[in-house]
Each structure stands twice: as C-alpha cells, then as structure tokens.
C-alpha cells in the first residue's frame, strides 16, 4: 500500500468545432469557379480580338476571289491568303500577284470618329466589308519602266519581250502603249486579259496605274477549294 495517489492521464481541453460555412461546400466552390470564369471571359475575348486584328493588319489576311480576271491561276470563289508584312521585308517584283484597294474609290458616307473605329474593328474580325473595294492583279511593269502591248498581245517592258506562261488563252491581241509608269505607281494586269479591267484602261472602265500606297499584300497561297490549294508563284 502506498499513500501516493495514482497518477491520472492529463485531460485535454475540448476542441471547438466550427460549423461549415457556405463557402466551404463543394457547391459553393463550383459557383465561385464559374463566377471567376465569367469575370475572365471578357479579358480573354479582348485578347483574342487584339490578336486577330494584329494578324489581319500586319501579317496575313484571307481574301475571296470574286471574278475570273486572274484565271487560270485564280478562279471565281477561290480563297487565298495574302502576306501583308511581305511588302515591308521584300521588294516588289514584276510578276508578283498583289492585292490592293481601289485606286479611285467613290466617296463613302462619313461615319465619324466612333463609327469609323467600329467599322475598322469589324473589318479586323471579318464581320464588316472594307470601305473601298479590293482588287487582285499581277505586276507587269514597275515605276520608271516603259511598257507596251504590241499586236498579238505580247507584253514588252523597256523594249524586251516578257514571257507570260500564266496567261489565259486566247488573250487580248489589241495594241496598247507605249507608256512609262509614273513614280510611285505600278502597271497591273490580269492574267485573263479578255475579262480584266486593269491598268490598260482608265477608270471607270479599268483601274489606271495603281499607287504603291494602295497595296495590301502579296498573294502567296490558295487555301480553298482543297482540290486547288497550293502556293501562288
């Protein structure tokens, strides 16, 4: 027997338990994720819009071929890609296939600052038509060069015959020129000369000389239809 009391195990203070809050439930977490996603959506759309506009304005743009003026290379309904930046990193050469805006556009309706910005934005994402009509032709003569189309339809530049294996035959056999291309201008022709209103004719029948500052880009690939897709050389 001993007078010492037996040692009792220490008693721990009870741990308080808090009731779960609404934010701790799975349903609440899901609701929070959805709200976060909705908050991020406008930012994501804005980023996508900016990227689309930058690509269209500076790099590559898609175009639809509306006529037969560039047959057989390009047919009505073809879709092509045009390299915009190529105009700034390489020289324009005779034979290049270029897209450009109307050299002699009709005066359009005034949209004002806000309307003009919204229209430009719509063009950037492909939901608005360009204010001026766009054209596609082939460079036949550069600034300062003298061109002439002699009887039989043969093109001469600075007195030398130009090989044009891309022409749609039969071709226009009427003579034109000789004329010298003004500075800052290009002499542009369609490959389908019998059905092309180009630099041989003045507006409104044709285009006249095309100002270089009206150029949009170089056509470099056909993307539609798949059976005719390929590089534009």
C-alpha positions in Angstrom: 0.0 0.0 0.0 1.2 3.5 -0.7 -0.1 6.8 0.4 0.6 8.4 -3.2 -2.4 8.7 -5.2 -2.3 7.0 -8.6 -1.5 9.4 -11.5 -4.4 10.2 -13.8 -3.8 10.8 -17.5 -4.0 14.5 -18.4 -7.3 15.6 -19.6 -7.2 17.7 -22.9 -9.4 20.7 -23.3 -12.2 20.0 -25.7 -11.5 21.2 -29.2 -14.1 23.5 -30.5 -15.8 22.5 -33.8 -17.0 25.3 -36.2 -19.9 24.8 -38.3 -19.0 24.7 -42.1 -19.6 27.9 -43.9 -21.3 28.2 -47.2 -18.0 28.9 -49.0 -16.6 25.6 -47.8 -19.1 23.4 -49.6 -18.4 21.8 -53.0 -21.4 23.6 -54.4 -20.1 27.0 -53.3 -16.6 26.2 -54.7 -18.1 25.4 -58.1 -20.2 28.6 -58.0 -17.0 30.6 -57.3 -15.1 29.0 -60.2 -18.0 29.8 -62.5 -18.1 33.4 -61.4 -14.3 33.6 -61.8 -14.6 32.2 -65.4 -17.3 34.7 -66.3 -15.1 37.5 -65.0 -12.1 36.3 -67.1 -14.1 35.8 -70.2 -14.2 39.5 -71.3 -10.4 39.7 -70.9 -9.9 36.5 -72.9 -12.2 37.8 -75.7 -10.4 41.2 -75.7 -7.0 39.4 -76.0 -8.3 37.2 -78.9 -9.7 40.3 -80.6 -6.4 42.2 -80.4 -4.5 39.1 -81.7 -6.9 38.8 -84.6 -6.6 42.5 -85.5 -2.8 42.4 -85.3 -2.6 39.4 -87.5 -5.0 40.9 -90.1 -3.4 44.3 -90.0 0.2 43.3 -90.0 0.7 39.7 -91.0 -1.7 37.6 -93.0 -5.2 38.3 -94.4 -7.7 36.0 -96.2 -9.4 37.1 -99.4 -12.2 35.8 -101.6 -11.8 35.9 -105.4 -15.0 37.4 -106.9 -14.2 37.4 -110.6 -12.5 35.5 -113.4 -9.9 38.2 -114.2 -6.9 36.1 -112.8 -7.8 32.8 -114.5 -6.4 30.2 -114.8 -4.3 30.9 -111.7 -7.3 32.0 -109.6 -10.9 31.1 -110.2 -14.1 32.7 -109.0 -14.8 31.5 -105.5 -11.2 30.7 -104.6 -9.9 31.7 -101.1 -6.3 32.9 -100.8 -4.0 34.2 -98.1 -2.2 37.5 -98.6 1.1 38.3 -96.8 0.9 41.9 -95.6 4.3 42.1 -94.0 6.0 40.9 -97.2 5.6 44.4 -98.7 7.9 45.7 -95.9 10.5 43.0 -96.0 11.0 42.3 -99.7 11.0 44.3 -102.9 8.0 44.3 -105.3 9.0 42.4 -108.5 7.4 42.1 -111.9 5.2 39.0 -111.8 4.1 39.4 -108.2 0.4 38.8 -107.6 -0.8 41.7 -105.4 -4.0 42.7 -103.6 -4.7 46.4 -103.4 -7.6 48.7 -102.5 -9.5 50.7 -105.2 -7.1 53.3 -106.6 -10.1 55.6 -107.5 -12.7 54.9 -104.7 -16.1 56.6 -104.6 -16.5 58.9 -101.6 -18.2 56.9 -98.9 -20.6 58.0 -96.2 -19.0 59.8 -93.3 -19.1 57.6 -90.2 -17.5 60.0 -87.7 -14.7 59.0 -85.2 -16.7 56.4 -83.3 -18.4 54.9 -86.4 -15.0 54.8 -88.2 -13.4 53.0 -85.3 -16.2 50.4 -85.0 -16.1 49.8 -88.8 -12.3 49.3 -88.6 -12.9 46.9 -85.7 -15.4 45.0 -87.7 -13.0 44.7 -90.6 -10.4 43.3 -88.2 -12.6 40.4 -87.2 -14.1 39.8 -90.6 -17.7 40.9 -89.9 -17.6 44.2 -92.0 -16.8 44.8 -95.6 -13.8 47.1 -96.4 -14.8 50.7 -97.1 -13.1 50.5 -100.5 -13.3 47.6 -102.9 -10.2 45.4 -103.2 -8.6 44.0 -106.4 -6.0 41.4 -107.3 -3.7 41.7 -110.3 -0.2 40.9 -111.4 2.6 43.4 -111.6 3.5 43.9 -115.3 5.8 47.0 -115.0 7.5 48.9 -112.2 7.9 52.7 -111.7 10.1 54.2 -114.4 9.7 51.3 -116.8 8.2 51.7 -120.2 5.6 49.1 -121.2 3.9 48.3 -124.4 1.5 45.6 -125.6 2.0 45.0 -129.3 -0.3 43.4 -131.8 -0.8 39.8 -131.0 -1.0 40.6 -127.2 2.7 40.3 -126.4 3.9 42.4 -123.5 7.2 44.4 -123.8 8.9 46.2 -120.9 11.8 48.5 -121.8 11.8 47.1 -125.3 12.2 43.4 -124.2 9.5 40.8 -124.6 8.1 39.4 -121.3 7.4 35.7 -121.0 3.9 35.2 -119.6 3.2 31.4 -119.3 0.4 32.2 -116.9 -1.9 33.9 -119.4 -5.3 32.6 -120.1 -5.7 31.8 -123.8 -6.9 33.2 -126.1 -5.8 36.6 -124.9 -6.4 40.2 -125.9 -4.5 40.9 -129.1 -5.1 44.7 -129.2 -2.0 47.0 -129.0 -1.6 49.4 -126.1 1.1 51.9 -125.2 3.9 52.6 -125.1 3.8 54.4 -121.8 6.2 55.0 -118.9 5.0 54.1 -115.4 5.0 57.2 -113.2 6.9 57.3 -109.9 5.1 55.7 -107.0 2.8 53.7 -109.4 2.6 50.2 -110.8 1.3 48.9 -114.1 -1.0 45.9 -113.2 -2.6 43.4 -115.5 -5.0 40.4 -115.1 -3.9 37.0 -116.4 -7.3 36.8 -118.2 -6.8 39.8 -120.4 -10.1 39.5 -122.2 -12.0 39.8 -118.9 -9.9 42.1 -116.8 -10.4 45.8 -116.2 -6.8 46.7 -115.3 -4.1 49.3 -115.9 -4.6 49.3 -119.6 -7.8 51.3 -119.1 -8.6 54.4 -117.1 -11.5 54.5 -114.6 -14.3 53.7 -114.6 -13.6 51.0 -117.3 -10.3 49.9 -115.7 -8.0 50.8 -112.8 -5.3 53.0 -114.4 -1.9 53.0 -112.7 -2.1 51.6 -109.1 -0.4 53.7 -106.4 2.0 51.7 -104.3 0.5 53.1 -101.1 -2.7 51.3 -102.0 -1.1 47.9 -101.8 -2.4 45.5 -99.2 -0.1 42.5 -99.6 1.3 39.7 -101.8 -0.9 36.6 -102.5 1.1 33.6 -101.6 -1.2 30.5 -101.2 -4.6 29.2 -102.2 -6.4 27.6 -99.3 -9.8 26.8 -100.9 -11.1 24.7 -102.5 -8.8 21.9 -101.2 -8.5 20.4 -104.7 -6.9 23.6 -106.0 -4.9 24.6 -102.9 -1.2 25.4 -103.3 1.4 28.0 -103.5 1.0 31.1 -105.7 4.2 31.6 -107.6 
